[in-house]
Amino acid sequence: MSLVDALAGIDTLNLIALGAVVFIGLPHGAMDGALAAHFGWMESKKKAASFLLGYVAMAALVVGFWFIAPAISFIIFLAISMFHFGKGDVSGTDKQFTSIESLARGGLVIAGISHFHSSDADSIFQVLVGSDTELVWLFLDAALAITIACCGMTLLTKKGEERGKFFGEIAGLTLIFGILPPLVGFSIYFCLIHSMRHFASMRAMLADTISKLQITRTTVLFSAMCWAVGLIVLAQQSSNVGVEPALLQVIFIGLAALTVPHMMLVDGYVEYQKSQS
């Protein structure tokens, strides 16, 4: 059976969801290349090589550690994703409760989707970490309790229009996550909310230093490189574990590998630069 035939056999909704993550969600991280150009790290071959090698090395370390300790690696990935998603979604002007709102928003994505569809989610987790997912669920149980508490605290601390906006978004996402299959719910959030917000914030940040053409060209180039590597690994891995498990592994372990350097750049260096201005 060819790779194309095997892909055709995967549930249509799940295949569309995974395709959206790859072709819509992943490019939001590929904007890191444009961000590097914004900071002047692409002005010379030496600087560009240093940035690319450092980025790739960090991603490779994540993949290597995943194979050594998959459950721990996955838990760390879930934890940093919870922080990253929540931080990117925070709204309002009151900075005092930003961390609480971040945990509420990010926790809904990570813990909410998992607990709404625990059986389906566990099947995915087993593909990613093996048959023993107990540690993963211990983390997710704790994350759920934190999410519920932080949602309540955020509703109490926000006022007026900001409270209504927060409640509306949380309620809407809860409905989406509760009704739709886990991969589909995650795809909708990752592609249409998180990625779109990131695209908008990055375009606003880069507009004064980089042309739209350069942003697009760099993002497409970095995305194509990721797609090419992913396709090679998928073709190799699918012969060992099957196409659907290989697809899940390539996408989610790949996301974990790219999320670490992406977060260090976006949530670390960019935030540091903002605090200095």
ZIQUI-V213621 format. One record per residue. N is the residue number from 1. RES is the residue in one letter. SS is DSSP state (alpha for helix, beta for strand, coil for the rest). BURIAL is + if it has 24 or more other ideal C-beta (glycine too) atoms within 12 Angstrom, else -. Layout:
# ZIQUI-V213621
((N | RES | SS | BURIAL) (N | RES | SS | BURIAL))
This chain:
# ZIQUI-V213621
((1 | M | coil | -) (2 | S | coil | -) (3 | L | alpha | -) (4 | V | alpha | -) (5 | D | alpha | -) (6 | A | alpha | -) (7 | L | alpha | +) (8 | A | alpha | -) (9 | G | coil | -) (10 | I | coil | +) (11 | D | coil | -) (12 | T | alpha | -) (13 | L | alpha | -) (14 | N | alpha | +) (15 | L | alpha | +) (16 | I | alpha | -) (17 | A | alpha | +) (18 | L | alpha | +) (19 | G | alpha | +) (20 | A | alpha | +) (21 | V | alpha | +) (22 | V | alpha | +) (23 | F | alpha | +) (24 | I | alpha | +) (25 | G | alpha | +) (26 | L | alpha | +) (27 | P | alpha | +) (28 | H | alpha | +) (29 | G | alpha | +) (30 | A | alpha | +) (31 | M | coil | +) (32 | D | alpha | +) (33 | G | alpha | +) (34 | A | alpha | +) (35 | L | alpha | +) (36 | A | alpha | +) (37 | A | alpha | +) (38 | H | alpha | +) (39 | F | coil | +) (40 | G | coil | -) (41 | W | coil | +) (42 | M | coil | +) (43 | E | coil | -) (44 | S | coil | -) (45 | K | alpha | -) (46 | K | alpha | -) (47 | K | alpha | -) (48 | A | alpha | -) (49 | A | alpha | -) (50 | S | alpha | -) (51 | F | alpha | +) (52 | L | alpha | +) (53 | L | alpha | -) (54 | G | alpha | -) (55 | Y | alpha | +) (56 | V | alpha | -) (57 | A | alpha | -) (58 | M | alpha | +) (59 | A | alpha | +) (60 | A | alpha | -) (61 | L | alpha | -) (62 | V | alpha | +) (63 | V | alpha | +) (64 | G | alpha | -) (65 | F | alpha | -) (66 | W | alpha | +) (67 | F | alpha | -) (68 | I | alpha | -) (69 | A | coil | -) (70 | P | alpha | +) (71 | A | alpha | +) (72 | I | alpha | -) (73 | S | alpha | +) (74 | F | alpha | +) (75 | I | alpha | +) (76 | I | alpha | +) (77 | F | alpha | +) (78 | L | alpha | +) (79 | A | alpha | +) (80 | I | alpha | +) (81 | S | alpha | +) (82 | M | alpha | +) (83 | F | alpha | +) (84 | H | alpha | +) (85 | F | alpha | +) (86 | G | alpha | +) (87 | K | alpha | +) (88 | G | alpha | +) (89 | D | alpha | +) (90 | V | coil | +) (91 | S | coil | +) (92 | G | coil | +) (93 | T | coil | -) (94 | D | coil | -) (95 | K | alpha | -) (96 | Q | alpha | -) (97 | F | alpha | +) (98 | T | alpha | +) (99 | S | alpha | -) (100 | I | alpha | +) (101 | E | alpha | +) (102 | S | alpha | +) (103 | L | alpha | +) (104 | A | alpha | +) (105 | R | alpha | +) (106 | G | alpha | +) (107 | G | alpha | +) (108 | L | alpha | +) (109 | V | alpha | +) (110 | I | alpha | +) (111 | A | alpha | +) (112 | G | alpha | +) (113 | I | alpha | +) (114 | S | alpha | +) (115 | H | alpha | +) (116 | F | alpha | +) (117 | H | coil | +) (118 | S | alpha | -) (119 | S | alpha | -) (120 | D | alpha | +) (121 | A | alpha | +) (122 | D | alpha | -) (123 | S | alpha | -) (124 | I | alpha | +) (125 | F | alpha | +) (126 | Q | alpha | +) (127 | V | alpha | +) (128 | L | alpha | +) (129 | V | alpha | +) (130 | G | coil | -) (131 | S | coil | -) (132 | D | coil | -) (133 | T | coil | +) (134 | E | alpha | -) (135 | L | alpha | -) (136 | V | alpha | +) (137 | W | alpha | +) (138 | L | alpha | -) (139 | F | alpha | +) (140 | L | alpha | +) (141 | D | alpha | -) (142 | A | alpha | +) (143 | A | alpha | +) (144 | L | alpha | +) (145 | A | alpha | -) (146 | I | alpha | +) (147 | T | alpha | +) (148 | I | alpha | -) (149 | A | alpha | -) (150 | C | alpha | +) (151 | C | alpha | +) (152 | G | alpha | -) (153 | M | alpha | -) (154 | T | alpha | +) (155 | L | alpha | +) (156 | L | alpha | -) (157 | T | alpha | +) (158 | K | coil | +) (159 | K | coil | -) (160 | G | alpha | -) (161 | E | alpha | -) (162 | E | alpha | -) (163 | R | alpha | -) (164 | G | alpha | -) (165 | K | alpha | -) (166 | F | alpha | +) (167 | F | alpha | -) (168 | G | alpha | -) (169 | E | alpha | +) (170 | I | alpha | +) (171 | A | alpha | -) (172 | G | alpha | -) (173 | L | alpha | +) (174 | T | alpha | +) (175 | L | alpha | -) (176 | I | alpha | +) (177 | F | alpha | +) (178 | G | alpha | -) (179 | I | alpha | -) (180 | L | coil | +) (181 | P | coil | +) (182 | P | alpha | +) (183 | L | alpha | +) (184 | V | alpha | +) (185 | G | alpha | +) (186 | F | alpha | +) (187 | S | alpha | +) (188 | I | alpha | +) (189 | Y | alpha | +) (190 | F | alpha | +) (191 | C | alpha | +) (192 | L | alpha | +) (193 | I | alpha | +) (194 | H | alpha | +) (195 | S | alpha | +) (196 | M | alpha | -) (197 | R | alpha | +) (198 | H | alpha | +) (199 | F | alpha | +) (200 | A | alpha | -) (201 | S | alpha | +) (202 | M | alpha | +) (203 | R | alpha | +) (204 | A | alpha | -) (205 | M | alpha | +) (206 | L | alpha | +) (207 | A | coil | -) (208 | D | coil | -) (209 | T | coil | -) (210 | I | coil | +) (211 | S | coil | -) (212 | K | alpha | -) (213 | L | alpha | -) (214 | Q | alpha | -) (215 | I | alpha | +) (216 | T | alpha | -) (217 | R | alpha | -) (218 | T | alpha | +) (219 | T | alpha | +) (220 | V | alpha | -) (221 | L | alpha | +) (222 | F | alpha | +) (223 | S | alpha | +) (224 | A | alpha | -) (225 | M | alpha | +) (226 | C | alpha | +) (227 | W | alpha | +) (228 | A | alpha | -) (229 | V | alpha | +) (230 | G | alpha | +) (231 | L | alpha | -) (232 | I | alpha | -) (233 | V | alpha | +) (234 | L | alpha | +) (235 | A | alpha | -) (236 | Q | alpha | -) (237 | Q | alpha | +) (238 | S | alpha | +) (239 | S | alpha | -) (240 | N | alpha | -) (241 | V | alpha | -) (242 | G | coil | -) (243 | V | alpha | +) (244 | E | alpha | +) (245 | P | alpha | +) (246 | A | alpha | +) (247 | L | alpha | +) (248 | L | alpha | +) (249 | Q | alpha | +) (250 | V | alpha | +) (251 | I | alpha | +) (252 | F | alpha | +) (253 | I | alpha | +) (254 | G | alpha | +) (255 | L | alpha | +) (256 | A | alpha | +) (257 | A | alpha | +) (258 | L | alpha | +) (259 | T | alpha | +) (260 | V | alpha | +) (261 | P | alpha | +) (262 | H | alpha | +) (263 | M | alpha | +) (264 | M | alpha | +) (265 | L | alpha | +) (266 | V | alpha | +) (267 | D | alpha | +) (268 | G | alpha | -) (269 | Y | alpha | -) (270 | V | alpha | +) (271 | E | alpha | -) (272 | Y | alpha | -) (273 | Q | alpha | -) (274 | K | alpha | -) (275 | S | alpha | -) (276 | Q | alpha | -) (277 | S | coil | -))
